[in-house]
Amino acid sequence: MSDDEDNELPEHFNPEKYEGPRNQIKERHGRGKMQWPNGDIFEGDYRDGRREGFGKYTYAPKEEGGAVSFYEGEFKRNKKHGTGTFIYADGSKYVGEWKDDKRHGP
C-alpha cells in the first residue's frame, strides 16, 4: 500500500494486520510483521511505529498471478535507507546503498 505511514488512520479504522510487540503508547515497536490490504508485507524492525533497522518489504504483484518484488535491507523512518537489495518483478536486481527511499549509487 504505502511506504508512507505518517498519514495512517488510527489503527482501529485501518484494516491492516500487525503481529508483534508494541510500545507503551501502542505503536509498533520491536520485530514484527505488517500486512496491508493490497497484499504488501513488511517483516522486520519497528521503532516508535515506523520501520527502523533491518527488514524485508514484499510488494504484492501488480496483477493477479504476477511476480512480486521485494526490498531487503536497512530502513530509517519508514524509508529504504542504508545498504539493501531490491529484487524487481522482472528478476533484475539492485544491490547497494539507498538514501531517503531512492537508490544512491551505481
C-alpha positions in Angstrom: 0.0 0.0 0.0 2.2 2.8 1.2 5.7 3.4 2.2 4.5 6.5 4.0 2.9 5.5 7.3 3.0 9.1 8.6 -0.5 9.7 7.2 -2.1 6.5 8.5 -5.5 6.4 10.0 -5.7 5.4 13.7 -5.3 1.6 13.8 -8.9 0.9 14.8 -10.0 2.5 11.5 -7.4 0.7 9.4 -7.8 -2.9 8.3 -4.1 -3.6 8.3 -2.8 -6.7 10.1 0.1 -6.4 12.5 1.7 -9.1 14.5 4.4 -8.1 17.0 5.2 -6.1 20.1 4.1 -2.5 20.8 5.5 0.2 23.0 3.6 1.9 25.9 1.6 4.1 23.6 0.6 1.1 21.4 2.8 1.9 18.4 4.5 -0.9 16.6 7.9 -1.4 18.3 10.4 -4.3 18.0 10.4 -7.1 15.5 7.0 -7.5 13.8 5.1 -8.3 10.7 2.6 -6.0 8.9 0.3 -6.8 6.0 -1.6 -4.1 4.2 -5.0 -4.7 2.4 -3.3 -4.6 -1.0 -1.1 -7.6 -0.1 2.2 -5.8 0.7 4.0 -7.3 3.6 6.8 -5.9 5.9 8.7 -8.2 8.3 11.3 -6.5 10.4 12.2 -4.0 12.9 9.9 -1.2 14.1 10.7 1.7 16.4 8.0 4.0 17.7 5.6 3.0 14.9 8.0 3.3 12.0 10.1 0.8 10.0 13.6 1.3 11.5 16.5 -1.0 11.3 16.6 -4.2 9.2 13.6 -5.7 7.4 12.1 -7.1 4.2 9.3 -5.3 2.4 7.5 -7.5 -0.2 5.4 -5.7 -2.8 2.3 -7.5 -3.9 2.1 -8.4 -7.6 0.6 -5.6 -9.8 -1.7 -8.2 -11.4 -3.1 -11.5 -10.3 -0.6 -14.2 -10.8 2.2 -11.7 -11.4 5.6 -11.8 -9.9 6.4 -10.0 -6.6 9.2 -7.6 -6.0 10.9 -7.0 -2.7 13.5 -5.0 -0.8 15.6 -6.5 2.0 17.9 -4.2 3.9 18.0 -1.2 6.2 15.2 1.2 6.9 15.2 4.6 8.5 12.0 6.5 9.3 9.9 4.2 7.1 12.2 4.6 4.1 14.8 2.4 2.4 18.0 3.9 3.8 21.4 2.3 4.1 22.5 -1.0 2.5 19.9 -3.1 0.8 18.9 -5.3 -2.1 15.9 -4.7 -4.3 14.7 -7.6 -6.5 12.3 -6.4 -9.2 9.4 -8.3 -10.6 11.2 -8.8 -13.9 14.1 -10.6 -12.0 16.6 -7.7 -12.2 18.3 -6.6 -9.0 20.0 -3.7 -7.4 22.4 -4.2 -4.5 23.8 -1.2 -2.9 23.1 2.0 -1.0 19.8 3.7 -0.5 19.0 7.2 0.7 15.6 8.6 1.5 13.9 5.7 -0.3 15.9 6.1 -3.5 18.9 4.3 -5.0 22.1 6.0 -4.1 24.9 4.9 -6.3 25.6 3.0 -9.4 
